């Protein structure tokens, strides 16, 4: 049984690529948009730890790797420290996705681990989706792959960044303060200058 090392960073990226089926290191590099040498050491360690299974006893060039079944199951469980469903963190990346023109094509994209594995959680909003990107997605290429795959499936995407998170009570307090200031005419000029 493989040691359950945390699936973060490059380990998680590789696990997501191999979760879609057998691939060679070269094919994984193409899926990641990286040179094989940049992650080959991680791949070898994952194989040595039993996280990846090779189709040959001694891996060589052209060896196909698959994800160990235990690791496949671990991909569906959040790593410790991951945000809970529906929780938005400061500086988290979000994608607003319009309703797809072809829902079947959209589902094909979202069924692929290597693409949709970067999504922490999703919410349906008015026929479209709000996709919260996992906090351990640090590679811009991984997010671009998701956006390109969704666009190819006929969906419009818009990237949004969370600039701040406030509680409802604080939001009401700020709104009340602003309304009081507006009534007193103290912020009217500032609001008009922004429009």
C-alpha positions, -999 to 999 in steps of 0.1 A, spaced: 0 0 0 15 34 -10 24 59 17 -2 86 17 20 117 11 2 150 8 -10 156 -27 1 192 -31 19 212 -56 37 191 -83 25 158 -67 -11 169 -70 -6 182 -106 10 149 -116 -17 128 -98 -44 147 -116 -28 141 -150 -23 104 -143 -59 101 -129 -72 104 -164 -55 72 -175 -21 57 -184 4 82 -197 41 83 -204 63 110 -188 64 128 -221 26 128 -224 23 141 -188 47 169 -197 26 179 -227 -6 178 -205 12 200 -179 28 223 -204 62 216 -189 95 199 -199 97 163 -186 130 171 -168 112 197 -146 91 171 -129 108 138 -136 124 136 -101 89 140 -85 75 113 -109 103 89 -99 97 95 -62 60 90 -66 67 57 -84 91 46 -57 65 54 -30 39 34 -48 17 64 -57 22 57 -94 23 23 -110 45 16 -140 37 -9 -168 72 -22 -167 93 -36 -137 121 -11 -144 107 22 -158 125 34 -189 117 59 -217 81 52 -229 70 36 -197 33 42 -190 23 52 -155 -11 50 -139 -23 63 -105 -25 38 -77 -61 31 -68 -56 44 -32 -43 77 -46 -72 79 -70 -95 78 -40 -74 103 -21 -79 129 -50 -116 131 -41 -108 140 -5 -95 175 4 -61 177 18 -58 191 53 -60 229 53 -81 230 22 -111 253 22 -145 238 29 -171 238 2 -186 272 -3 -158 290 16 -140 317 -3 -106 329 10 -88 362 4 -69 362 -29 -86 330 -41 -91 327 -78 -126 322 -91 -140 316 -126 -174 328 -136 -186 304 -163 -216 311 -185 -242 285 -194 -227 261 -220 -241 260 -255 -234 222 -254 -240 208 -219 -226 174 -229 -193 189 -241 -191 208 -208 -196 176 -188 -169 159 -207 -145 187 -197 -155 186 -161 -152 148 -159 -115 149 -167 -93 150 -135 -64 167 -153 -86 197 -162 -113 200 -135 -90 187 -107 -79 223 -101 -115 232 -89 -120 232 -52 -158 235 -54 -185 249 -77 -218 266 -73 -246 268 -99 -255 304 -105 -282 314 -130 -276 286 -155 -238 290 -152 -212 282 -126 -189 298 -101 -158 277 -99 -135 282 -69 -100 273 -78 -81 251 -53 -57 270 -31 -28 248 -41 -31 257 -78 0 279 -82 7 272 -119 -10 297 -142 -8 272 -170 -30 248 -150 -57 275 -147 -53 284 -184 -58 248 -194 -91 248 -175 -102 280 -191 -92 268 -226 -110 235 -222 -142 252 -210 -140 277 -239 -134 249 -264 -166 233 -249 -185 265 -258 -185 283 -224 -174 319 -218 -152 322 -187 -142 353 -167 -114 351 -141 -122 369 -109 -99 374 -78 -112 377 -43 -98 410 -30 -114 408 5 -138 387 25 -161 403 51 -189 389 73 -225 399 67 -226 420 99 -195 439 88 -210 444 53 -242 458 68 -222 481 91 -202 495 62 -234 500 41 -250 518 70 -220 540 74 -219 548 37 -257 557 37 -252 580 67 -223 597 49 -244 600 18 -272 616 37 -248 641 52 -235 649 17 -199 640 28 -192 613 1 -216 623 -27 -188 641 -46 -165 611 -43 -192 587 -57 -200 611 -86 -163 614 -95 -160 576 -98 -189 573 -123 
